[in-house]
Amino acid sequence: MLTKDITIQHLETENDVEQHLELMRSVFGQNSRVDLQVRKWIEHHPTMTLKDFFVVKHRDKIVACLNLIPFRWSIGGIPLKVAELACVATLPEYRHHGLQRELTCEYHKRVSEEGYDLSVIEGIPYYYRQFGYEYALPLQEQTRIDINKMPDYKNVYAIRPFTGKDISRAGQLLAQVQGKFYVHSVRDEEIWEMQEETGMVADYEFEGFAVEEDEEMKGYFRTSENPESNELVLREITDVDQSMAQSIISFLKQAGKERGLVTLVATTGYTDSFTEHLMATGEARQGRLYAWQLRVTDYASMFLKMKVLFEKRLAMSTFRHLTGKLNFNFYRYTVQVSLEDGTVTDVRRLETNEDRTMRFNPAVFTQLLFGYRDRAELENVYQDFLVRPSHRHLIDVLFPKLPSYIHTDY
């Protein structure tokens, strides 16, 4: 709880920054590299400022914190303003006093005031449900293969170290990959430059490689190492055909052997072309998924933003001339979407829940909205996710299940 001696503030001074970094080391571990990640944001991130770092001070001592990382995502080609809740930490002796609840409320107030469409977090299981977050996008997809079991392919491409001069072309190649996903991140040139300048993505150091044919860049990939577990990690890769996949596998196998590593771990999406090629070897294995936790700031605003997407889906279905009002009942309120001849003419929030045609748990609805689960899957699992037979096909048209992947953009 907050008192006159325990207050919410933001980082302001160099002493604040050093205290914050020490808190990271104390909570996450001296060798966790989380402090290095925070230092990178403070010194190199193109848009983050000290105001994005929320802290609780007991007199002059920082005892708890979290921060806001600004992102740009896309859903079906529609841009989203996204905030990530990150680096949540409290000193042990100050836990169980509601400090993180106070910090999170302040964070959500900022998210709302600055017009963020969405707040997301990778965080620990269950805890963030109390703040309205729901698992709704794939995270931590991993495909593993023993390096000795990787096939011996011929490398027919030139593979060289990635340089800053490659950023423009790499951005085009990444955009091609991301175009296959319903929800994806958007990386601008300034983030590329920050990553190249610091040699870090998130809290890990990486190596980048360009793949060339006849001196033309056809692809790129990024790797890092986990020496303590003898792993070579493929962090990011562009779309590949069979010959490029085989060339990169050959390169990675040789690199892994030279460094005495045992396992290749690809953290690329399960629908990624390189991942599919690894699985086709018959030697790779995939682990259990985790998921991004999402909290939509305002469903009425989100529906209005997705207006063009809804109209496109209706136009390609038997509902192309739909006229009427759709009431999305979220139990405590309703979002009403008005349509005229297949065009969305109005979206508004109503302080009523009388229409029982479609009733949705508002947190769970996030899974439907972002294509993570379809209507039938959610109805089978959640007793408070209910659509009458008359509207089931319409909901299936408006909210299809689609693949998504979020590349790390800090």
N, C-alpha and C positions, 0 to 999 in steps of 0.2 A: 504494500500500500504506500501511497505517496504522502509525505508530510512536508513541513517547512524545511526539513533537513534532507529529504529524499525527493529529488525533482527530475523531470524529464528535460533534457537539453539536447543540443547537437554538438558535434565536434567543432571547436573554434581555434584552439591554440596548438602549438607543437607539443606541449605537454599533454593535452587531450589525446592527440594522435598517438603518442608513445604509450600512454595508459591503455588506450584501446588495443594497440598491438600486443601489449603484455597480457591483456585479458584474453585475446585470441590464443596466445601461447599457453596460458594457464588452463583454459577450458578445453581446447582441442588438442593440446600436446605440443611440446617444444619442437618436435620434428614434423608437425602436421603440414607446414607450409601455408596454412590459412593466413597467418600474419603477412606473409609475402604477397599473397593475393590481395589483401586489403591495402597494403602499401602500393601495389601496382595501380589499384583503382584511384587512390588518392593522388598519385603523382602522374598518372598517364591516361586515365580514362577521359575521353573527349567531352563528356557531358556531366559526369558525376561531380558533385561538390561536397564540401563538408556537411552541408545541410541534409545530405542523403544518409548520414550516419546518426542514428537516434541512440541516445545513451541515457541511463539513469545514473545520477550522481548522488552519493551520500556525502553531503557537504562537498568536498572537492575531489572525492574519489569516485572513479567510474566503476560501477559494480554490475551493470547489465547493459546489453546493447543489442541492436539489430540494424540492418541497413537496407536501403532501397536501391536496386540496380535497374536502371531504365533500359527497356528493350523495344524493338519493333518486331512484331510477328505478323503473319498473314494467315487469313482463313479463307480459303477459296478465292484467293486473289484480292481480298479486302484487307487493307492495313489495320492493324490493331496496336494500340499503345499499351504496353505491358510493363508491369513492375514486378520484379522478383524480390521476395522477402528472404534475406540471406544473413548468414553469420549471426545467428541467434545464440546468445551466450549470457550466462549469469554466474557470478561467483557462488560456490557451494553454500557459503554461509548466508547468502541473501536469497536463496531459493525458497519456494513455497510461501511467498508473500505477495503474489500477484503482480510482480514487477513486469513480467513479460506480457501479461494481459494489458497492462497500462500502455506499454510500448507498442503493442500490436494495434490497440485502439487508435493511438496517435498516428501510426503508420497508415492505417486504413482511412483515417481522416484526410491525410495528405494525398493518398491515392484517389479519393473521391474529388477533392478540391482541384487537383491538377488534371482531371479528365482521363485517368487511366481506365481503359476498358476492362482490364483483367489484372488480377494479382496472382502470382504463382510462387510455388516453393518446391524444392526437391526434398524437403526435410524429413525428419524421423517419422515413423509410423504413428498414426492415430491422433497424436497431440493436436494437430492443426484443424481437426474436424470441429473442435469447439469454436473456432473462428469462422466456420462456414466453408472450409476447403474440402474438395472432393478429388479423388484420384481420377484423372480424365485424359491423360496423354501418356504414351509409352516413354519409359526412361530406363537407362542402364541396360539396354539391349547388349548382350555379349555373346559372341561366337568364338569358341576356343578350339584350337587344334595344336597337337604336339608338333613342334617344329620338325622333328625327325620324320614325321609322317606326312609332311607337306610334299606334294608331287614335285618331281624334278622337271621343270619346264624350261624351255629356252627363252631367254630374254631378247626380244626383238625390238625393244624401244630403248632410247637413251634416257637414263634416269640421272638427274643431277640435283645438287642442292637448290632449294627454292630461294629466291632473292626478292627484295622489295620491288624490283622491276616487273615481277610476275603478278603483282597484286591485281591489276586491272583485268588481265585474262583469267586469272583464277576466280575473280568475282563473277565473271560470265559463266564459267564452268560450274561454280557452286549454284548459281541461280537456275541452271538447267536441271541439276539434281533436285533442288528444292521444289521445282515446278511439278514434280511427281507427287508431292505430299499435300494433303488437304490443309493441315496446319503446319507451318514451318517458321523458323526465325528468319530475319532479314539482316544481313551483315553489311554495313556500309564501309566505305573505304577507310574512314578514321579508325574503326575497330580493327580492320585488317592491319593497319599501320601500327596500332598499339601492340597487337599480338606479335608482329614481326620485330618491333623495336625491343620489346621485353623478352622475347623468346618464350613467353608463357601464354597458355590458355587456361583459364580458371587458375588452379593452384599448381599446375604441373608444367615442367619445361618440355618443349617439343622440338622435333626436327621436321622441316618441311622439304619435300622433294617434288621437282617438276618432271613430268613424263613427256618426252619429245619424240616426234617422228619427222625426219627431214628438217630439223631445227625449228619445228613448229610445236608449241606447247599444246598437247592433247589432253592432259590431265595433271592432277597433283594429288599428293597424299601427305598425311602428317603422322608421325610416330612419336612414342615416348617409351621409357623403360621403367619397369618396376623391379629393380635389382634384388630386393628382399624376397620376391617370389619368382625370380628368374623369368619374367615375362617381358616380351616385346609387345607393345600395345599399338594397334592401328587405330588412331583417333578420328581420322577424317579422310574421306576419299571421294573423288568425283565419280561420275558414272563411267563404267568400263564395259568394253566388249570382251569376248573370250581371249583374244590375243593380248590385250592390255592387262586383263586380270592375271593371265599366266605369267606375264613379264614381271608384274609387281609381286606375285607370289614367289617367283624365283629370286627377286631382289631381297624380299623380306626373309626368306629362308637362309640365304647366304649371310645377311646381316645378323640374324639371330644366332647362327652358329659361330660367327666370328666373335660375338660378344658373350658367348657361353650361356645363352638364354635357352630355356626349355620349351616355353609355350608362347604361341601367338594368340593374342586376345584382340579381336576386332570389336570395337564398340560402335560400329556402324549399325544402321537399322536392319531389322530382319527382312525387309523387302528391298534392301539395297542390292544392286546388281553384283557387287563384289562379294557381299555376304552370301548371296545365293550360289555364287560360284564356289565359295569355300565349302558350303554344305553339300554341293554336288560331288565333292571328292569322296564322300562317305566316311571321312575321318573326323569331321568337325562336330561339335556338340554345342547346344545352346542352353543357357540357364534360365532361371525364373526371372520374369520381368518385374521391375518396380514401376512407378508411375509418377509423373508430375501431379502435384496437387494444385487445383485451380479454384479461384473464387471470382465469379463474375460480379463486377461492381453494380451493374443495373441491367436487368434483363430487357426492359423496354428500350433502353438506349442501344443495347446490343442487337436486338431485333431490327431496329431502325437502320443500324449500320449494315446489317446483312440483307437489307431489302432487295437489292439487285440479285443477290444469290437466290433468295426465295423465289423471286419472279422467274428467274431462269429455270429453276427446277419445275415450277408449275407449268411453264411454257412447253416443257418437254414431256408432259404427262397428260393424262385425261382431265386434269384439273386446270387446263390452260385458260378456261374462261370463268374460273371460280369467282363468284360474287357472294359476299356475306361477311360475317364477323366470326373470327376464331378466338375463343377465350381460353387462354392458357392459365388454368387455375393452379396457383402455387400455394394454396391453402390459406395463407394470411392475406393474399392479394391476388389480383388477376392482371395479366398483360393481354390486352385486347388488340388483335391485328385485324384491321378492316381491309377488305379487298373488293375491287371493282374490275370485272372482266380480266382476272388474273394479275392485276396490278395492286400493289400495296399502297393504299391511300392514307392510312393513319395507323400509328402505333401509340398506345397510351396505357398507363397503369391505372387500374381501378381498385379502389379500396373495398372490394367485395370478393366473395368466393362462392356465389350462389350457383353458377353454371358448373355442373358436375360431369360434363361430357369428357373433359380431359383434366385430370388432376395429377400434378407432378410434385414430388419431393424436390424443392428448389436446388438443393445441393446435388442430388443425383442427376437432375436435368442437364447439368454441365456435361456429363458423359455423352448424352444424346446430342447436345448442341455441337460438340467438338468431334463428333464422328467416332468416338471411342467404343461405344456400344450402340446397338440398334434398339428400336422400340421393343421388339419381342424379347430380347435378352433382358432388358431392364424390367419389363412387366413380370417375367418369370422369377426374378430375384427379389424385387422390392414390392411389398404389399401396398405402399403408398404411391406407386407409379401406375396410374390407371387411365386407359384410353378405351372408350366404348367402341364396339366393332364398326360403327358407322364412320369413325374417323381414323381408324388404324392405317389404312392405305395412304391417306393424306399425310399423316405424320411420317410414314416411311418415305414418302416422296420428298418431304421437306428436310428430313434429317437422316440421310444415308450414312451407313458405317463406311469410313474411309481411312486409309493409312496416313499417318502423320509422323514427323520426326523433327526434333529441335536440335539444331547444331549449336554448339557453345559459342556465344558471341560476347565474351568478356575475357 
